[in-house]
């Protein structure tokens, strides 16, 4: 039994490769870690290759790839939430050092605010998380988000409003005790 149907590799590359940067950026926003983002994109591309015959409209390839990525992310997230937390309080993860050339090190050296935003964002239900990521980080319109997620535009607007409200509340609570409490940045500025 053949595992894959014949796929026109050249056509697959022509349609999917232009969207790799978009996929990686979304995956990085979802995961917050470059190697997890790379894995997520790899899984997305593998699935897209296997199911390439299911792509009905070539003009919607980017949205199709996004839905595959989102599906893999949700699956991984459900599995991750079921795993036990192994840090026994000894802080063994503090012993991990990152080289100066590490992309992750550069990202986290830039701003603690971004780290806090990612933490709060990761705790949001996925339906709010996806809308916030697509609107603020990928600069999509309400209509584009509605098309990508296959939901009404009004739902996009309400999820965006509720997601922003939740994020603002959580970030203000985190900032109250810190020295950066006086520096409240608009939510759009936090997603850079």
N, C-alpha and C positions, 0 to 999 in steps of 0.2 A: 504494500500500500504506500502510495506516495504521500509524504508528509506535507509537501508544498505543491500547489498548482504552479504551472509555468507562469512566472512573473517576468514581464519585460523590465529587466534591471535598469536599462537606460531610462525608460519612462518613469520608473519608480524614483530614480535619482533626480530627474528633472523636476518632478512634482514635489518631492518631499525635502530634499536638501536645502532649498532656499528658506525653509522654515526651522532649520535646526537651531539657529540663534534664538528665535522666539521661544522654542520649546525649552531650551536650556535656561533662558531667563525665567520663565514661568516655573520650571522645576526648581531652580535655585530659590525663588521666592517661597515656594511651598516648603522646601526642605531646610533651607538656610545653610546647607553644607554642600560644597562643590562636588565631592565624590558621590553623595547621595543623588544630587541633581544629574550627574553623568549617568548613573545607574538607571535613573528614571527615564532619561532620554533614550538610553540603549534599549530598555524594555519597550518603550513606545515604538521605536523604529522597528524592532523585531516583530512586534504585533502588527504594525502597519504593513510590513512586508508580507507576513503570513496572510493578512486579510485584505491585501491590496485590491483584490477583485470586488470587494464590497464598497469601494469608493465609487459613488454614483456620479457625482459632479466634480470634475477636476477643479473648478473654480472654488470649491469648498474644501479643498485639501487641508488648508491650515486649520480650519474649524474641526475637521475630522481627526487630525492629529492631536489637537488640543483635547478632544473628548477621550481619546485613547490614553493620553498622558494623565488626565484627570482621573480616569477609571483606575489606572495603575496606582496613582497616588492614594486614592481612597482605600484601595485594597491593602496597600502597605501601611497606611495609617491605622486601619482596623487591626491588623496584625500587631503593630507596634504597641497599641493601647492594651493589648492582651498580655504583653510581655511583662515579667516582673522587673522592677527597678533594682539593679544590682549594686548600686552605690550604698554601702553599709554605713556611710557617714564618715569613713576614713578619708574621703576626698582623693581616692586613688587617681581620678581623672585629672587632678591638678598637676600630676607628675608628667603629663604629656606635654612636650614642648614642640612648638612649631618653628620651623626655620624662618629666617627673615624673608625668603622668597615665597613663602606660603601665601596663596591667595586668601585663604581664610584668615590668616593673621593680619593681612592688610585690611580686610573688611572690618574686622573687629577692633583694630587699632583706630580706625577713623572716628568711631562714635559709639558710645555706650547707648545713646538714644536709639540707634538703629537696632542694637541687640535687644533692647527692651521691646521695641516695636515687633520684632520677629517673634519674641516669646509670647507676647500678647496675641499676635496674629495666629500663631500656631495653636492657641487654645480656643480660638473661635470655631464654631461649627463650620464645616466645609462650605456650606451654601453661602455664608457671609464671606468667608476667606477668599473663595474664587472670585466673587464680584469685586472685592476690594483690590485684589491683585490685578485683575484685568483692567479696572478703571484707573487706578493710581500708578501702577507699575508698567503696564503695557499701554496706557493712555488710549484705551478703547472707548468708543461712545456707548451710550446706553443700548442703542440698537444693535451694535456689534456684539455686545455682551449677551443680549437677549438671543441673538442668533446662535452664538457659540454654545450657550447653556440650554438652548431650546426652552426658554421660559418667556412669559410675557414681559414687556418693557416695564410695566408697573411693578412687577415683582423685582426686577433689577433695581429699580429706584428705592423700593422699600427695604430690600436687603442691604443696599448700600447705606442708606440712612441709619438702619439699626446697627450695622457693622461699625460705622463711624462712631455712633453713640457709645457702643460698648468699648471700643478701643480708647476713646477719649476718657471715659470713666476709669478704666483700668490704668491707663498711663498717668493720669493725674494722681491716682492713689499711690502709684509707685514713686512718683516725683515728690510727694509731700514731705517725706523725711530726708530726701537727698539734697545735696548742695545745688543741684541743677533745677530745683523746684521753681526758681524765679524765671527760668528760661522755658516757657511753654511755646512749642513750635506748632504751627498749623499742621493738621494731619497730613495734608498733601506733601509737606516738606519732610515728613518722617519716612516716606516710602522711597526715597532716592537711592 
